Structures are given as C-alpha cells and as structure tokens.
Amino acid sequence: MFTAPPRHPICAILASVALCISLTAAGAAQEVAIPAGDSENTIQECGGYRAPAFPDLTPLASGEGTATVPSEFGEVTIPTAPAAALGMYTTDVDILIWLGFPLAASQPIRGVGYETFPCFFPQAPLAEIAAFGNFPDYNYEQILLGEPDFILNGLGYDTEVNERLPQIAPTYSVNAFDGRSWQEHFRETAEALGRVDRYEAWLQIYQARLAEVREVIKDNADAVVAPLGYWEGTFNSSCYAGVECTVFRDLGLTIFEGALADGGNGVEISPETVGILKDLDYAFTIVGVGEQGLAEHAQLMAEAAKNPLWAQLDVVREQHIIPFEMEMVYGSPSGQLAFLEVVAKALSR
C-alpha cells in the first residue's frame, strides 16, 4: 500500500482539432496558490489543469530472487524485486512508478514533441531520471546504456520488440494497445508482478477523486460528452482508446452514441455529416505538446470553422470543445487521474 502509443490505429486521433481555448504549454508544471482554508498550501497545475494529487510513491526495496510468471507471450522469468526497472513506452514508466519499482537511471519518452516526461506524471520519482526519445523510433542503444535489470514492455504488438528486449534484460511484455481497457492490463500486470496491492491502492485514490468530481460537476450531470479527433480531413469520435470513455462512464455521464458504435471503434464524421453532433454538450480532443501542438490545434480549428454546418453546432458556439495533452489517452494511472481533472474543470464552469 502507499504510505500517505504506439504504432497502432490509435494514431488516427493524434492530429485532433479543438476550439482555441487557452492551454498552458504541456510539459511544464506550475504551482498555484490554494485559497486560505484549504488543507495544502499549493497545488500543481499542468497544461492549464490541476495536476493529480499523488501519494508517497517511494519504491519498494530491491532484493534477490526470481519468479517465473505467465504472460500473453508465454512464461517469463523475472527478478521479484529489481533494482533498475525500465519502461519501454512512457505509459510503462508511469505504471512502474505506481507499482513501486525502482527506476533505471534513464527512461524513455515519446520522441516527437516531448523533451521530458509529461507534467501529469509523478515528478518526485522522476527528478533524477534522464529521458531519451524512444518512439516512434526505438532506441535500443539507450535502453542498453540504462543498464536495466527488468523491462516492462507495453508494446507487445511489435514482434521485433518482444524478441530484442529480453536480450538486454528480463522482460515482461503485454500488448497494451489491443483494444481492451488499459486498466485491465494494469490490473493483470500488477497481479503477474506480485504488486496487486499497489493497483488496488491506485484504484482507491481514483475512486475517491471520482466521488469528489461527481459533486463538483453535479450541475452538468446530464451532459452528453464525447472524445473528438481529426485525421486526414475527417472528424472521428471513438471510445477505442479507453481513458476518456472510462472516465465518462465512471462519472455517470452520457456518452455520444456514435463514439460507442462498432464496439467502441466509433464513427468518422465527414463535413456533410457533422450534424450528428447536434446533441453534444462537451467534446474532449487531444492536442500535441507545447506551443507547436497549440499552433496546430488553432490551424485545424480555423479550417473546421469554414464549414457552416460545423460552426452552428452548439458545442462549437458555446466553446465546449476541450483540448488536453495527448499522452493522457494512451492508458496509465497518472494519465487517467489527469484526464479526470480535465473533465472536472470543463464541467464545473
């Protein structure tokens, strides 16, 4: 207990559009004063939103011994208490932190747009960790130089990755982007690695914050909400990525029917059919990191506004298209907590 992306169809939502709503450049956490009377002196702000509140995430002590555990790719023998764990993708790093694994001295980040770890990740465990780009191009040399004694690999859909990583260090691989909920993978990984108590502790934190947010947004409890993306000239709305629609469901919000179509793969929305969004109250759309992401966001929105059918939608006129940092949607403990804060701020206005 606590003491206190991938090459995949998901990439079809990377170039999303949204209204030009002020958004602090992602990647830089800011301290914001809390009004007198609150229990803490400051909160952290991340990308224009409140950053998640983290417990003490001090890693468990390393030790000797190994265990043979099942995985979807067969049994693997891994250290039971490694001293230098490495995550293959950014989300894997976050999971390692929450499961209490000591980190190797360097860890991967997304190589496009990012220079450091997302600001909504726990910053204390990453304070002394060097970052290196590892996606979309894999940097096996940097992985090797990090001298990990255990690797968590969520990119199990890539056969080459599954084969090469065990040559560097014992590796537990999972296809975390197979269309199932990331949370299911998180729980299964925690069970396989003997850290299920850490998963359950995260779940308690998430559920407690859910209860608080439900109260904060109660005036908008009947809102119709949806993920909204843009790719190659076409809007889309899909629950495939999981994080957004999981939070929507957990808050008891009504999800746009189109996003649930085709088993959650959702719908494409052409310029002629944007009218299907007429009953939508809030749309949540990912943007790239930093100033470049915001510039792309503004440009895409300007193009969308040329369509009068789009411009007359209530969700557009009322400025209820909410941008947020793209790394939240790929599925990790901190990412889901962070997206919950995005929804809390949007629906409490």
Secondary structure, DSSP 4 states (H G I P E B T S, - for coil): ------SSGGGGGSS--------PPTT-EEEEEPPTTSSSSEEEEETTEEPPPP---PPPPP-S-EEEE--TT--EEEESS-SSEEESSHHHHHHHHHTTPPBPSEEEE-TTT-SS--TTS-SGGGTT-EEEE-SSS--HHHHHHT--SEEEE-BTT-HHHHHHGGGTS-EEE-BTTSSS-HHHHHHHHHHHTT-HHHHHHHHHHHHHHHHHHHHHTGGGTT-EEEE-EEETTEEEE-STT-HHHHHHHHTTPEEPHHHHTGGGT-EEE-TTSGGGGTT--EEEEEE-SHHHHHHHHHHHHHHHTTSHHHHTSHHHHTT-EEEEEGGGGG--HHHHHHHHHHHHHHHT-
